[in-house]
Amino acid sequence: DSLAVLRVFRLFRAARVVRVVRIFRFFKELVILAEGMLSTVRILTWLLTLFTFVLYAFAIVMTRVCGDRASLYNHWGTVERSMFSLYILVTMEAWTEIAEETDREYGENGVALLGLSC
């Protein structure tokens, strides 16, 4: 009995999909909008991939340069920590803490390091 109810729900769901497809057929602007959204998702995927590769490359550099200092290990000790710290710097979430600690350890060179990585 519950299987029959499940089939009825599937039928209603299929009818809803058919209704949406019919709406797309009548409104050409809606088709253009949907195609634009799909191409935007494709572009954003490539942008996210490029951002990840650049972040990874600079994380390797920052780990090699700053990772050996015990006071900076929380931010630059591993590549994963460096990637997260660079992401924080890019989004400007809590960048002052990272900048101050790096500046304390490296002085003016720390600011230059952070400037190069951002």
C-alpha positions in Angstrom: 0.0 0.0 0.0 2.8 2.4 0.9 4.5 1.5 -2.5 1.4 2.7 -4.3 1.4 6.0 -2.5 5.1 6.4 -3.4 4.3 5.9 -7.0 1.6 8.5 -6.9 4.1 11.0 -5.5 6.5 10.1 -8.2 3.8 10.8 -10.8 3.0 14.2 -9.3 6.7 15.0 -9.3 7.0 14.0 -13.0 4.0 16.2 -13.8 5.6 19.1 -12.1 8.8 18.6 -14.2 6.7 18.5 -17.4 5.0 21.7 -16.3 8.3 23.5 -15.9 9.5 22.2 -19.3 6.3 23.6 -20.8 6.9 27.0 -19.2 10.4 27.1 -20.7 9.0 26.4 -24.1 6.6 29.3 -24.0 9.0 31.9 -22.6 12.1 32.3 -24.7 13.5 34.8 -22.3 13.5 32.2 -19.6 15.5 29.8 -21.8 18.0 32.6 -22.4 18.2 33.3 -18.7 18.8 29.6 -17.9 21.5 29.3 -20.6 23.2 32.4 -19.1 23.1 30.9 -15.6 24.6 27.6 -16.9 27.4 29.4 -18.7 28.1 31.5 -15.6 28.4 28.4 -13.4 30.9 27.0 -15.9 33.0 30.2 -15.8 32.8 30.3 -12.0 34.0 26.7 -11.8 37.1 27.6 -13.8 37.6 30.8 -11.8 37.5 28.7 -8.5 40.0 26.2 -10.0 42.4 29.0 -11.0 42.0 30.6 -7.6 42.8 27.3 -5.8 45.9 26.8 -7.9 47.2 30.3 -7.3 46.4 30.0 -3.6 48.2 26.6 -3.4 51.3 28.1 -5.2 51.6 31.0 -2.8 50.9 28.7 0.2 53.9 26.7 -0.7 56.1 29.8 -0.9 54.7 31.1 2.4 55.2 27.8 4.1 58.8 27.6 2.9 59.6 31.2 4.0 57.6 31.5 7.2 56.8 28.0 8.3 60.0 27.4 10.3 59.2 30.1 12.9 57.5 28.7 15.9 55.5 31.8 16.5 54.0 31.7 13.0 53.3 28.0 12.8 49.6 28.5 13.4 49.4 30.5 10.2 52.2 29.3 8.0 53.4 26.0 9.4 51.9 23.7 6.8 50.6 24.2 3.3 47.0 23.7 4.4 47.4 26.3 7.2 49.1 28.7 4.7 46.2 28.2 2.2 43.7 29.0 5.0 45.7 32.0 6.1 45.9 33.3 2.6 42.2 32.8 2.1 41.6 34.8 5.3 43.9 37.5 3.9 42.1 37.6 0.5 38.6 37.8 2.1 39.9 40.2 4.8 38.1 38.3 7.5 40.7 38.5 10.3 43.7 39.7 8.3 45.0 42.1 11.0 45.9 39.2 13.4 47.9 37.4 10.7 49.6 40.6 9.5 50.5 41.7 13.0 52.1 38.4 13.9 54.0 38.2 10.6 55.1 41.8 11.0 56.3 41.1 14.5 58.5 38.3 13.3 59.8 39.7 10.1 59.4 43.5 10.5 59.0 45.4 7.3 59.8 42.3 5.3 56.7 40.6 6.7 54.5 43.3 5.2 56.3 42.8 1.9 55.7 39.0 2.1 52.0 39.5 2.8 51.8 42.0 0.0 53.3 39.6 -2.5 51.0 36.8 -1.5 47.8 38.9 -1.8 
